[in-house]
Amino acid sequence: MYEAKQEALMTLEYIVVLPISSLEIGNYLENTGLHCTLMHWFALSPSLSEIDVMGAIAQLRPSDGSDGIDLYAEQHGLFGPNGDVPVSILAENAVLHRMHNDLRRFLGGHQCKLARNDWIGANYRPHVTTIPGKEFAVGAFHRATQLALIRRNIGNKYKEVIHLRRF
């Protein structure tokens, strides 16, 4: 039984984002739309459930008690493993870094497997990835008012919004 659960968990990955465009629970997406990634793709450990991650996300909030996080595109950049993915790098934001690190510590404390260790912690650079036909242009501003937990089955191009947390 334990092995079956572990195998099932290994086929699922999750990402936590601040969406730029509106999302709803149950939405199936081919791409995740314009968003700022708070935590890149990760797999759950056998001791952790989706409900546990949702609980951790519920604890994340702007420290000033505001109803959102300001995202401001400061410059263009190229990210990704080959440095060929166009992005808009966001202005420095201590709230995003704190929330990212809080979630990173939670996931690490539960031995979750991160898809990329080189994009977290001190290497976390908040940005919005350009997608076909949509860009968060330099100078653009958005007040993010929700976090989304998105799940994908490895090998399947579609992703499902499974949790939204509004500030």
Secondary structure, DSSP 8 states (H G I E B T S, - for coil): -HHHHHHHHHTEEEEEEEESS---TT-EESS--SEEEEEEEEE--TT--HHHHHHHHHT---TT--S-EEEEEEEEEEETTTT-EEEEEE---HHHHHHHHHHHHHHHHTT-EES-GGGSGGG---EEE-BTTB---TT-EEEE-EEEEEEEETT-S-EEEEEEEE-
